[in-house]
Each structure stands twice: as structure tokens, then as C-alpha cells.
Amino acid sequence: MPELAGFILFIRNTMGVNADALADDDPAVSLSWSMSLDWVNRQIACISPVLYSQAVYNLAASFLLNFGPEVAFGPVRKKLGINNFTAGVISASSDESTSQTRVVSDALKNLSLADLQQLKDPYGRWYLAIAQQYGDLWGLT
């Protein structure tokens, strides 16, 4: 099962953020951790404790990217367009001579604003990938 110490290791090893940029006791770390524990459906742990841990760590990392200190995460937020408003996914584009259309799956058609925000970073996408495997009961349709 996930633990705060495991999330701090995730920050250091997976996210590549060192302690000089973000201290272990920074309020953003505990806030992201707490929000993730409240958000991720605990029923996933009944199916796979490993997937539940990864869902918690990845969602907490996504929250940290969104709400963490500007010094540590500002450049990443700018690069990923985290603070840019996105009203939905693009289903078609065209110009004078070309046109492309992609089929938008039903799962993407029903994304909430929070889901759209999580799609903007790799950790949020991994969380959604795990949560979506368990269907609309988990809030994703």
C-alpha cells in the first residue's frame, strides 16, 4: 500500500526533483499526497495493491505539478501548458489543402474538467489509464 515516504521517493527518483528544489516537508508534498489518497478509488487496491499504489503516486505527482512551488515546477508547467485552459479534446483540424479527423472515444467525450487537466501531464495520464481500466464505476465513462 502507498505511503508518504514512498511518494517522496517517487518525487526524487521518478519525477527527478531533488531535495534542494522541493523539501520533503514542503506543504505541497503533503497536500498532493492527501488529495490523491482522497481521490483514488480504494477498490482498486482490492484488485491490485500495486496498481493502487501507482495510481496514488501518479495522481499525487500530477497534483504536485499543478499546485507545487513555482520555483520547482514553474518551468514544467509552462512547457506542458498546465495553466492553459482546455475545454475538450480536438476531434478534427483542417486548413486550405488538408484535413484530418480522429474518432474521439466515448471515454474522452465524457471527461470532467479535472480529467482534462490530468491529461496535460504524464503522471495524470498514467493515473487516468489505471483508473479507466475499471470502467465508469470509478467516475470515468
KOLLOGU-811950 format. One record per residue: residue in three letters; x negated, y negated, z of N, C-alpha, C in turn; chain. Coordinates in Angstrom, 1 decimal. Example, Ala and Ser with C-alpha at 12.3 -4.5 7.8 and 13.67 -1.06 7.14 Angstrom:
BEGIN
NODE/res/nc1/nc2/nc3/cac1/cac2/cac3/cc1/cc2/cc3/chain
NODE/ala/-13.2/5.7/7.8/-12.3/4.5/7.8/-13.2/3.3/7.8/A
NODE/ser/-12.8/2.2/7.1/-13.7/1.1/7.1/-12.9/0.0/7.9/A
//
This chain:
BEGIN
NODE/res/nc1/nc2/nc3/cac1/cac2/cac3/cc1/cc2/cc3/chain
NODE/met/-0.8/1.2/0.0/0.0/0.0/0.0/-0.9/-1.3/0.0/A
NODE/pro/-0.4/-2.3/-0.6/-1.2/-3.5/-0.7/-1.5/-4.2/0.6/A
NODE/glu/-2.6/-4.8/0.7/-3.0/-5.6/1.9/-3.6/-6.9/1.5/A
NODE/leu/-3.5/-7.9/2.4/-4.1/-9.2/2.1/-5.6/-9.1/1.8/A
NODE/ala/-6.3/-8.2/2.5/-7.7/-8.0/2.2/-8.0/-7.5/0.8/A
NODE/gly/-7.1/-6.6/0.4/-7.1/-6.1/-1.0/-6.9/-7.2/-2.0/A
NODE/phe/-6.0/-8.1/-1.7/-5.7/-9.2/-2.6/-6.9/-10.1/-2.7/A
NODE/ile/-7.6/-10.4/-1.6/-8.8/-11.2/-1.6/-9.9/-10.5/-2.4/A
NODE/leu/-10.0/-9.2/-2.4/-10.9/-8.5/-3.2/-10.5/-8.6/-4.7/A
NODE/phe/-9.2/-8.6/-5.0/-8.7/-8.8/-6.3/-9.1/-10.2/-6.8/A
NODE/ile/-8.9/-11.2/-6.0/-9.3/-12.5/-6.4/-10.8/-12.6/-6.7/A
NODE/arg/-11.6/-12.0/-5.9/-13.1/-12.0/-6.1/-13.5/-11.2/-7.3/A
NODE/asn/-13.0/-10.0/-7.4/-13.5/-9.0/-8.4/-12.8/-9.1/-9.8/A
NODE/thr/-11.4/-9.2/-9.7/-10.7/-9.1/-11.0/-10.5/-10.5/-11.5/A
NODE/met/-10.2/-11.5/-10.7/-10.0/-12.9/-11.2/-11.3/-13.6/-11.4/A
NODE/gly/-12.3/-13.1/-10.7/-13.7/-13.7/-10.8/-13.8/-15.1/-10.1/A
NODE/val/-13.0/-15.3/-9.0/-13.1/-16.6/-8.3/-13.9/-16.3/-7.0/A
NODE/asn/-15.0/-17.1/-6.9/-15.9/-16.9/-5.7/-15.4/-17.7/-4.5/A
NODE/ala/-16.0/-17.4/-3.4/-15.5/-18.0/-2.1/-15.9/-19.5/-2.0/A
NODE/asp/-16.8/-20.0/-2.8/-17.1/-21.4/-2.9/-16.0/-22.2/-3.5/A
NODE/ala/-15.3/-21.6/-4.5/-14.2/-22.2/-5.2/-12.9/-22.1/-4.4/A
NODE/leu/-12.7/-21.0/-3.7/-11.5/-20.7/-3.0/-11.8/-19.9/-1.8/A
NODE/ala/-11.7/-20.5/-0.6/-12.0/-19.8/0.6/-10.9/-18.7/0.9/A
NODE/asp/-11.3/-17.7/1.6/-10.4/-16.6/2.0/-9.2/-17.1/2.8/A
NODE/asp/-9.4/-18.1/3.6/-8.3/-18.6/4.4/-7.6/-19.8/3.8/A
NODE/asp/-7.8/-20.1/2.5/-7.1/-21.2/1.9/-5.6/-20.9/1.9/A
NODE/pro/-4.8/-21.9/2.3/-3.3/-21.7/2.4/-2.7/-21.1/1.1/A
NODE/ala/-3.3/-21.5/-0.1/-2.7/-21.0/-1.4/-2.8/-19.4/-1.4/A
NODE/val/-3.8/-18.9/-0.8/-4.0/-17.4/-0.9/-2.9/-16.8/-0.1/A
NODE/ser/-2.6/-17.2/1.1/-1.6/-16.6/2.0/-0.2/-16.9/1.4/A
NODE/leu/0.0/-18.1/0.8/1.3/-18.4/0.2/1.6/-17.5/-1.0/A
NODE/ser/0.6/-17.4/-1.9/0.8/-16.5/-3.0/1.0/-15.1/-2.6/A
NODE/trp/0.3/-14.6/-1.6/0.4/-13.3/-1.1/1.8/-13.0/-0.5/A
NODE/ser/2.3/-13.9/0.3/3.6/-13.8/0.9/4.7/-13.9/-0.1/A
NODE/met/4.6/-14.8/-1.1/5.6/-14.9/-2.1/5.7/-13.6/-2.9/A
NODE/ser/4.6/-13.0/-3.2/4.5/-11.8/-4.0/5.2/-10.6/-3.2/A
NODE/leu/4.9/-10.5/-2.0/5.5/-9.4/-1.2/7.0/-9.6/-1.1/A
NODE/asp/7.5/-10.8/-1.1/8.9/-11.0/-1.0/9.6/-10.8/-2.4/A
NODE/trp/8.8/-11.0/-3.5/9.4/-10.9/-4.8/9.4/-9.5/-5.4/A
NODE/val/8.3/-8.8/-5.2/8.2/-7.5/-5.9/9.1/-6.5/-5.2/A
NODE/asn/9.9/-5.8/-6.0/10.8/-4.8/-5.5/10.1/-3.6/-4.8/A
NODE/arg/10.4/-3.4/-3.6/9.7/-2.4/-2.8/10.1/-1.0/-3.3/A
NODE/gln/11.1/-0.8/-4.0/11.5/0.5/-4.5/10.4/1.1/-5.5/A
NODE/ile/9.6/0.2/-6.1/8.6/0.6/-7.0/7.6/1.5/-6.2/A
NODE/ala/7.4/1.1/-4.9/6.5/1.9/-4.0/6.9/3.3/-3.8/A
NODE/cys/8.2/3.6/-3.9/8.8/4.9/-3.8/8.4/5.8/-5.0/A
NODE/ile/8.3/5.2/-6.1/7.9/5.9/-7.3/6.4/6.0/-7.4/A
NODE/ser/5.7/4.9/-7.2/4.2/4.9/-7.3/3.6/3.8/-6.4/A
NODE/pro/3.0/4.2/-5.3/2.3/3.2/-4.5/1.2/2.4/-5.2/A
NODE/val/0.6/3.1/-6.2/-0.5/2.4/-6.9/0.1/1.3/-7.8/A
NODE/leu/1.2/1.6/-8.5/1.9/0.6/-9.3/2.4/-0.5/-8.5/A
NODE/tyr/3.0/-0.2/-7.3/3.5/-1.2/-6.5/2.4/-2.2/-6.0/A
NODE/ser/1.2/-1.6/-5.6/0.1/-2.4/-5.2/-0.4/-3.3/-6.4/A
NODE/gln/-0.4/-2.8/-7.6/-0.9/-3.6/-8.7/0.2/-4.7/-9.1/A
NODE/ala/1.4/-4.3/-8.9/2.5/-5.4/-9.1/2.3/-6.5/-8.1/A
NODE/val/2.1/-6.2/-6.9/2.0/-7.2/-5.8/0.7/-8.0/-6.1/A
NODE/tyr/-0.4/-7.4/-6.4/-1.7/-8.1/-6.6/-1.6/-9.0/-7.8/A
NODE/asn/-1.0/-8.5/-8.9/-0.9/-9.3/-10.1/0.0/-10.4/-10.0/A
NODE/leu/1.2/-10.2/-9.4/2.1/-11.3/-9.2/1.5/-12.4/-8.3/A
NODE/ala/0.9/-12.0/-7.2/0.2/-12.9/-6.3/-0.9/-13.7/-7.1/A
NODE/ala/-1.6/-13.1/-8.0/-2.6/-13.8/-8.8/-1.9/-14.8/-9.7/A
NODE/ser/-0.8/-14.4/-10.3/-0.1/-15.3/-11.1/0.4/-16.5/-10.3/A
NODE/phe/0.9/-16.3/-9.1/1.3/-17.4/-8.3/0.1/-18.3/-7.9/A
NODE/leu/-1.0/-17.7/-7.6/-2.2/-18.4/-7.3/-2.6/-19.3/-8.5/A
NODE/leu/-2.6/-18.8/-9.7/-2.9/-19.6/-10.8/-2.0/-20.8/-10.9/A
NODE/asn/-0.7/-20.6/-10.6/0.2/-21.7/-10.8/0.2/-22.7/-9.6/A
NODE/phe/-0.1/-22.2/-8.4/0.0/-23.1/-7.2/-1.3/-23.3/-6.5/A
NODE/gly/-2.4/-22.7/-6.9/-3.7/-22.8/-6.3/-4.3/-24.1/-6.4/A
NODE/pro/-5.4/-24.4/-5.7/-6.0/-25.7/-5.8/-6.5/-26.1/-7.2/A
NODE/glu/-6.3/-27.3/-7.5/-6.7/-27.9/-8.8/-8.2/-27.6/-9.1/A
NODE/val/-9.0/-27.7/-8.1/-10.5/-27.5/-8.2/-10.8/-26.1/-8.7/A
NODE/ala/-10.1/-25.1/-8.2/-10.3/-23.7/-8.6/-9.6/-23.3/-9.8/A
NODE/phe/-8.4/-23.8/-10.1/-7.6/-23.3/-11.1/-7.1/-24.3/-12.2/A
NODE/gly/-7.5/-25.6/-12.0/-7.1/-26.6/-13.0/-7.5/-26.3/-14.4/A
NODE/pro/-8.8/-26.0/-14.6/-9.2/-25.7/-16.0/-8.4/-24.5/-16.6/A
NODE/val/-8.2/-23.5/-15.8/-7.5/-22.3/-16.3/-6.0/-22.7/-16.7/A
NODE/arg/-5.4/-23.5/-15.8/-4.0/-23.9/-16.0/-3.9/-24.7/-17.3/A
NODE/lys/-4.9/-25.5/-17.6/-4.9/-26.3/-18.8/-5.1/-25.4/-20.0/A
NODE/lys/-6.1/-24.5/-19.9/-6.4/-23.6/-21.0/-5.2/-22.7/-21.4/A
NODE/leu/-4.5/-22.2/-20.4/-3.4/-21.3/-20.7/-2.0/-22.1/-20.9/A
NODE/gly/-2.0/-23.4/-20.7/-0.8/-24.1/-20.8/0.2/-23.8/-19.8/A
NODE/ile/-0.3/-23.5/-18.6/0.6/-23.1/-17.4/1.6/-24.2/-17.1/A
NODE/asn/1.2/-25.5/-17.2/2.1/-26.6/-16.8/3.0/-27.1/-18.0/A
NODE/asn/2.9/-26.4/-19.2/3.7/-26.8/-20.3/5.1/-26.1/-20.2/A
NODE/phe/6.1/-26.8/-20.5/7.4/-26.3/-20.4/7.7/-25.3/-21.6/A
NODE/thr/8.2/-24.2/-21.3/8.6/-23.2/-22.4/10.0/-22.8/-22.2/A
NODE/ala/10.9/-23.1/-23.1/12.3/-22.8/-23.0/12.6/-21.4/-23.4/A
NODE/gly/11.7/-20.7/-24.1/12.0/-19.4/-24.6/10.9/-18.9/-25.4/A
NODE/val/11.1/-17.7/-26.1/10.1/-17.2/-27.0/10.4/-17.6/-28.4/A
NODE/ile/9.4/-17.7/-29.2/9.6/-18.0/-30.6/10.0/-16.8/-31.4/A
NODE/ser/11.1/-16.9/-32.2/11.6/-15.8/-33.0/11.3/-16.0/-34.5/A
NODE/ala/11.1/-17.2/-34.9/10.8/-17.5/-36.3/10.0/-18.8/-36.5/A
NODE/ser/9.2/-18.8/-37.5/8.5/-20.0/-37.9/8.3/-20.1/-39.4/A
NODE/ser/8.2/-21.3/-39.9/8.0/-21.4/-41.4/7.5/-22.7/-41.7/A
NODE/asp/6.9/-22.8/-42.9/6.5/-24.1/-43.5/7.0/-24.1/-45.0/A
NODE/glu/6.4/-24.9/-45.8/6.9/-25.1/-47.2/6.7/-23.8/-48.0/A
NODE/ser/5.7/-23.0/-47.7/5.4/-21.9/-48.6/5.5/-20.5/-47.9/A
NODE/thr/5.5/-20.5/-46.6/5.5/-19.2/-45.9/6.6/-19.2/-44.8/A
NODE/ser/6.9/-18.0/-44.4/7.9/-17.9/-43.3/7.7/-16.5/-42.6/A
NODE/gln/7.8/-16.5/-41.3/7.6/-15.3/-40.5/8.7/-15.3/-39.5/A
NODE/thr/9.2/-14.1/-39.3/10.2/-13.8/-38.2/9.9/-12.6/-37.5/A
NODE/arg/10.0/-12.7/-36.2/9.8/-11.5/-35.3/11.1/-11.2/-34.6/A
NODE/val/11.3/-9.9/-34.5/12.5/-9.5/-33.7/12.2/-9.7/-32.3/A
NODE/val/13.1/-10.3/-31.6/12.9/-10.6/-30.2/13.7/-9.5/-29.4/A
NODE/ser/13.0/-8.7/-28.6/13.7/-7.6/-27.9/14.7/-8.2/-26.9/A
NODE/asp/15.7/-7.3/-26.6/16.7/-7.7/-25.6/16.0/-8.1/-24.3/A
NODE/ala/14.9/-7.5/-23.9/14.3/-7.8/-22.6/13.8/-9.2/-22.6/A
NODE/leu/13.3/-9.7/-23.8/12.8/-11.1/-23.9/13.9/-12.1/-24.0/A
NODE/lys/15.0/-11.7/-24.5/16.1/-12.6/-24.7/16.7/-13.0/-23.3/A
NODE/asn/16.5/-12.2/-22.3/17.2/-12.4/-21.0/16.2/-12.9/-19.9/A
NODE/leu/15.0/-13.4/-20.3/14.1/-13.8/-19.3/14.5/-15.0/-18.6/A
NODE/ser/14.3/-15.0/-17.3/14.5/-16.2/-16.5/13.4/-17.2/-16.7/A
NODE/leu/13.6/-18.4/-16.1/12.5/-19.4/-16.2/11.3/-18.9/-15.5/A
NODE/ala/11.4/-18.2/-14.4/10.3/-17.6/-13.6/9.6/-16.6/-14.5/A
NODE/asp/10.3/-15.7/-15.2/9.7/-14.7/-16.1/8.9/-15.4/-17.2/A
NODE/leu/9.5/-16.5/-17.8/8.8/-17.2/-18.9/7.5/-17.8/-18.4/A
NODE/gln/7.5/-18.3/-17.1/6.3/-18.8/-16.5/5.3/-17.7/-16.3/A
NODE/gln/5.7/-16.6/-15.9/4.8/-15.5/-15.6/4.2/-14.9/-16.9/A
NODE/leu/4.9/-15.1/-18.1/4.3/-14.7/-19.3/3.1/-15.5/-19.8/A
NODE/lys/2.9/-16.6/-19.2/1.8/-17.5/-19.6/0.4/-17.1/-19.1/A
NODE/asp/0.4/-16.2/-18.2/-1.0/-15.8/-17.7/-1.1/-14.2/-17.7/A
NODE/pro/-2.3/-13.7/-17.8/-2.4/-12.2/-17.9/-1.9/-11.5/-16.7/A
NODE/tyr/-2.0/-12.1/-15.5/-1.6/-11.4/-14.3/0.0/-11.4/-14.2/A
NODE/gly/0.6/-12.4/-14.6/2.1/-12.4/-14.6/2.6/-11.4/-15.7/A
NODE/arg/1.9/-11.3/-16.8/2.3/-10.4/-17.8/2.2/-8.9/-17.3/A
NODE/trp/1.1/-8.7/-16.6/0.9/-7.3/-16.1/2.0/-7.0/-15.0/A
NODE/tyr/2.3/-8.0/-14.2/3.4/-7.8/-13.2/4.7/-7.5/-14.0/A
NODE/leu/5.1/-8.3/-15.0/6.3/-8.1/-15.7/6.3/-6.7/-16.4/A
NODE/ala/5.1/-6.3/-16.9/5.1/-5.0/-17.6/5.4/-3.8/-16.6/A
NODE/ile/4.9/-4.0/-15.4/5.2/-2.9/-14.4/6.6/-3.0/-14.0/A
NODE/ala/7.1/-4.2/-13.6/8.5/-4.3/-13.2/9.5/-3.9/-14.3/A
NODE/gln/9.2/-4.2/-15.5/10.1/-3.9/-16.6/10.3/-2.4/-16.9/A
NODE/gln/9.3/-1.6/-16.5/9.3/-0.2/-16.7/10.5/0.4/-15.9/A
NODE/tyr/11.0/-0.3/-14.9/12.0/0.3/-14.1/13.4/-0.3/-14.4/A
NODE/gly/13.5/-1.0/-15.5/14.8/-1.4/-16.0/15.4/-2.6/-15.3/A
NODE/asp/16.7/-2.9/-15.7/17.4/-4.1/-15.3/17.8/-4.1/-13.8/A
NODE/leu/17.7/-3.0/-13.2/17.9/-2.9/-11.7/16.9/-3.8/-11.0/A
NODE/trp/15.8/-4.0/-11.6/14.7/-4.8/-11.0/14.8/-6.3/-11.3/A
NODE/gly/15.9/-6.7/-12.0/16.0/-8.1/-12.4/15.6/-8.4/-13.8/A
NODE/leu/15.2/-7.4/-14.5/14.8/-7.6/-15.9/15.8/-6.7/-16.8/A
NODE/thr/16.3/-7.4/-17.8/17.2/-6.6/-18.7/16.7/-6.6/-20.1/A
//
